[in-house]
Structures are given as structure tokens and as C-alpha cells.
Amino acid sequence: MKFTVSSTTLSSNLQALSRVLNSKNTLPILDSFLFDVSNNKLTITASDGENIMTAHIDLVEGAEAGSFCLFTKTIIDAVKEFAEEPLTFEVTEEQQSAVIKYHNGQNRIPVQPSAEYKDFLNKQTVGIASTTLTLKAEELSKTINRSVFATAQEDLRPVMNGLFFDLKSDNLTVVASDGHKLVRNENYNVKGHEPAMFILPKKPAMLLKTLLPKDGDVTITFDESCATISFGSCILTCRLIEGRYPNYNSVIPQNNPNDLTIDRQTLLSALKRVLVFASQSSYLIRFNLENNKLTLSSEDVDYSTSANEELTCEYFGMPMSIGFKGTSLIEVLGNIESQEVVLKLSDPSRAGIIVPAQQAENDNLLMLIMPMLLND
């Protein structure tokens, strides 16, 4: 088998696919990339056993159809130092090797048969009874970017360890929560003919966060156990988290009458300054609210340190003192894009809601954070 491919295109795709891989695999064949040539295209596949990612590359010069496997580290290292030039692969199954020729040299690397890899792939397909949704890559990327930080890392409740996609007749809602903070994104550009839902694990979500293009569409096809996500020249197939996601709407307060409106970056900077002096066991920061004034304070009794800072804001509500975990609040504010945010409060024992002062068109973002007990 002989074919020619662009060196930089091959290298960039191998680097992207390598993000799927684990350092240790249960199947030795997964330490390799699967190369499959047909119809003047090269398809490269990588997998960690749970997630499968493929990339399609147009060949500079075609060849007869065929497939083989190359050890991942060997081929990545072999091509990453090339400038843009054509690389010609000559694969001979009899010698179990591939010769890679370039303008002033060549190298030889061993190949493995592809049968075992293809047997593995045949067991990972999405079922016929599946649901398909299409949305813009930019919208999905933005949703993942501002949600994935809120997912949990729990063994007892694995459903909390991923992003919950809830497709409804009027919108697509994506939710993430670790029990202390929650993010709910409602996208009214995406609608479903029938209600459907799935839980996307954190690893494929992080892969999408890194690899999604800035434009174009993403197509997600899913059933009860698997999802296939297509974007650009890549396809990501992953196993879904099985189980019932908690009723996220039931934990969101419906009546928080006390509204604090403040510049997001001003509040974020102040929190980072005050957090330095908070107890490292709790990271508690106290909010004192009254008369369009917010006072942030923290204290570490063990080291006799404390801090407080006053900020100007718009506050409509009763005077209140409420505590939040500073690190969690910084994460929440760091994942909102708007210039101003509104913090909606009920009382010191109930969750606070944080929303952008101005929502984007056809978009509704809500973040929730649980308060901490104040020892007055």
C-alpha cells in the first residue's frame, strides 16, 4: 500500500487524537492509531476504550484501500518535526513495516494488523433507535466552557460527574452540578421533536472544549448508552453515563427578592484579594449587604489574619449577612461573560442565584451557589 499525505495536516490531527488516549489501556491494541485508507481519504482512529475519536484527511496522492496500526508515540514523534511537505507511506504487510519517505530521507517503523482494532470498534456503535440534534459549534463550545467546572467527582453518584443534556420542545438545557454549585444553560436555538436526554462524561466534554472549531455545526446522535458527535473532519464516539439525573429545577429557588447588581470584574478582583486572608479549611467569605454597599470580609483565626473591602453596588432588598465559599464563587464569576452580574438572594440559609445582567439572545444562563453557615 502506498499513499502521500501533508506532514503538517497529519501531525496536527495526530496531536488532536492523542488527547483521547490513556497512559495505560486494558487492550494493548489501543496503544496504537488505526490508519484506514479508502476513496482517496485517510481515516485515523484513537481510543481509550470508552471514547473513540476519528479524523478524516484528504490524501495528496491516493492508493488502494487498506488498513494498519501504528504505535502512537512512535508515529507522533516521527512526524512532529517536519515542516510542510508531502510524506509518502509505503506499507508492506509481509515485512510488517511502514517506510515514510520525505524530500531528503526516509524512516521505517513497525506496523500491526488492524483486525483486532476493527473488532473493538464494531462493538461501540450507536443503536438504530437514536436521537439526533444539531447546533452551532460556537454555541456548544460556549456552553461546555461555562459548565464543565461545576461537574462533580463522585464515586457514589456518577451521574453528577458529567453534563446533563435535556432536549425539550422549545430548547436544549445543559446542566452541571456538584451539589454545592449548579450551572443551567438554556439554548432556545435548539428544539427537539420529542423529549430526550443524556449525560455526557467529563472527559469527552473536555475534549470537545479543546477541539471544537469556532464555526460550523455539530451533530450529536445518541441512544441510551452511546453518543456520536461529529464536527469538522472529526467524529467523537463516547459511552454515556447511565442513570437518572436529579431534578435540577427543584433546587433552584423561585423567589429570591433581594437583588445585588455589580460589575463582575470588580467583584471578582475583590474576592481574590480578600480570599488570601480566609481560612484555608473553609475559604469562607462573608457578604454584608445594605444601602447600595457590599462589604466583603474574611478571617483566619489560626494565623490571626483578616481582611475586609467595601464595594459600591446596586442593592434592592433587606440588610443581610451571608457566607459563600470564596473559591467556588470565583469559579462561578470566572465563567460568566457579561460585564455586570445580578446576585439574587432570599435569606442567609438559602441558595444564591447569579445571572448575567444582560442575557445573550436566545440564551438563558443561570448559576446557583449554596451558602455557608456563619458563626455570629
Protein Blocks (a to p, Z undefined) as FASTA:
>chain_A
ZZdddfklmmmmmmmmmmmpcfbdfblklmpccdddeehiacddddehjaccddddddfb
dcddddddddfklmmmmmmmpccddddddddfklopacdddfkbccddddddfklmmmmm
mmmcccfbdcdddddfklmmmmmmmmmmmpccdfklmmlmpccddddfkbccddddehja
ccddddfkbccfbdcdddddfklmmmmmmmpcfbdcddddddfkbccddehjbccddddd
edddddfklmpcfbdfbccdddfklmmmmmmmmmmmpcfklopacdddeehiacdddddf
knopacddddddddedddddddddfklmmmmmmmcfbfbdcdddfbfmbccddddfbdce
hiacddddddddddZZ
